[in-house]
């Protein structure tokens, strides 16, 4: 918050003076954390070769589940780190949030044949993050 004349107070766009995010950025930071945790869980299940996932026969992006597990684990950790950065109102948070959400969206799209319901749910989160953070960055 910035002190204005006559006792009025005005919030800055991205963060308060104490470093906490304002309104929508807090919301998108939490969504980044949620998407990251879901991707980490998906990665752990893939690395453990859980029977949770189906294996499609003919698919262009067909990797073994361990490879997909590591991909989702790395993307999930990146989403969690960026989510913490957004919640701490870091200057790189918005750009990194949009970038990692876009990468997560693409990896989830490529993973649809293995577990459609999970992938589409995480894709919906990633789309909300992308739309919202890009809109805030432009405004």
C-alpha positions in Angstrom: 0.0 0.0 0.0 1.2 3.5 -0.8 0.3 6.4 1.4 -1.5 9.1 -0.4 -2.4 12.6 0.7 -5.5 13.1 2.9 -5.1 9.6 4.5 -6.2 7.7 1.3 -4.3 4.5 0.6 -3.7 2.9 -2.8 -2.4 -0.6 -3.4 0.3 -1.2 -6.1 -0.4 -3.6 -8.9 1.7 -6.7 -8.0 2.5 -6.5 -4.3 2.1 -4.5 -1.1 5.1 -2.8 0.5 5.5 -5.8 2.8 6.1 -8.1 -0.2 2.8 -10.0 -0.1 0.9 -10.4 -3.4 -2.3 -8.5 -3.9 -5.7 -10.2 -4.8 -5.5 -12.1 -8.0 -1.8 -12.8 -7.9 -2.4 -14.6 -4.5 -5.1 -16.7 -6.2 -2.9 -17.7 -9.1 0.0 -18.4 -6.9 -2.2 -20.9 -5.0 -3.4 -22.4 -8.3 0.3 -22.8 -9.4 1.0 -24.7 -6.2 -2.0 -26.9 -6.7 -1.1 -27.7 -10.3 2.5 -28.4 -9.2 1.4 -30.8 -6.4 -0.9 -32.7 -8.7 1.9 -32.9 -11.3 4.4 -34.1 -8.6 1.9 -36.8 -7.5 1.4 -37.8 -11.2 5.2 -38.0 -11.6 5.7 -40.2 -8.5 3.0 -42.6 -9.7 4.7 -42.8 -13.1 8.1 -43.4 -11.7 6.7 -46.1 -9.4 5.2 -47.7 -12.4 1.8 -47.6 -10.8 -1.0 -49.5 -12.5 -3.0 -46.4 -12.4 -2.1 -45.4 -16.0 -3.1 -47.1 -19.1 -0.6 -47.7 -21.9 -1.8 -46.7 -25.4 -0.7 -49.0 -28.2 -0.2 -46.5 -31.0 0.6 -43.0 -29.9 3.2 -40.6 -31.2 4.4 -39.4 -27.8 4.6 -42.9 -26.3 7.3 -43.0 -23.7 7.6 -45.5 -20.9 5.8 -44.5 -17.7 9.1 -43.8 -15.9 10.1 -41.2 -18.5 6.6 -39.5 -18.2 7.0 -39.7 -14.5 10.2 -37.8 -14.5 8.8 -35.2 -16.9 5.8 -34.6 -14.7 8.0 -34.5 -11.5 10.3 -31.9 -13.0 7.4 -29.8 -14.3 5.6 -30.1 -11.0 8.6 -29.0 -8.9 9.0 -26.0 -11.3 5.3 -25.1 -10.8 5.7 -25.3 -7.0 8.8 -23.1 -7.1 7.1 -20.6 -9.3 4.0 -20.7 -7.2 6.1 -19.8 -4.1 7.7 -17.1 -6.1 4.4 -15.6 -7.1 3.1 -15.8 -3.5 6.3 -14.0 -2.3 5.7 -11.3 -5.0 9.0 -11.9 -6.8 9.6 -9.8 -9.9 10.0 -12.8 -12.1 6.8 -14.5 -10.8 4.4 -13.5 -13.6 6.6 -14.4 -16.5 7.7 -17.6 -14.9 4.1 -18.5 -14.0 2.9 -18.1 -17.5 5.8 -20.0 -18.9 5.6 -23.0 -16.5 1.8 -23.2 -16.8 2.2 -23.3 -20.6 4.8 -26.1 -20.4 2.5 -28.0 -18.0 -0.4 -27.6 -20.3 1.6 -29.1 -23.2 2.9 -32.0 -21.2 -0.6 -32.8 -19.8 -2.0 -32.6 -23.3 0.6 -35.1 -24.5 -0.3 -37.4 -21.6 -4.1 -37.5 -22.2 -4.1 -41.1 -23.6 -2.5 -42.4 -20.4 -5.0 -41.0 -17.9 -7.5 -38.6 -19.6 -9.5 -37.5 -16.6 -6.4 -36.4 -14.5 -4.7 -34.8 -17.5 -7.8 -32.8 -18.5 -8.4 -31.6 -14.9 -4.8 -30.3 -14.6 -5.1 -28.8 -18.1 -8.1 -26.8 -16.9 -6.1 -25.5 -14.0 -3.2 -24.6 -16.3 -5.6 -22.7 -18.7 -7.1 -20.7 -15.8 -3.6 -19.8 -14.6 -2.5 -18.9 -18.2 -5.5 -16.8 -18.9 -5.5 -15.0 -15.6 -1.8 -14.3 -15.3 -1.5 -13.1 -18.9 -4.5 -10.8 -18.4 -3.0 -9.4 -15.2 0.4 -8.9 -16.9 -1.2 -7.0 -19.8 -3.5 -4.9 -17.7 
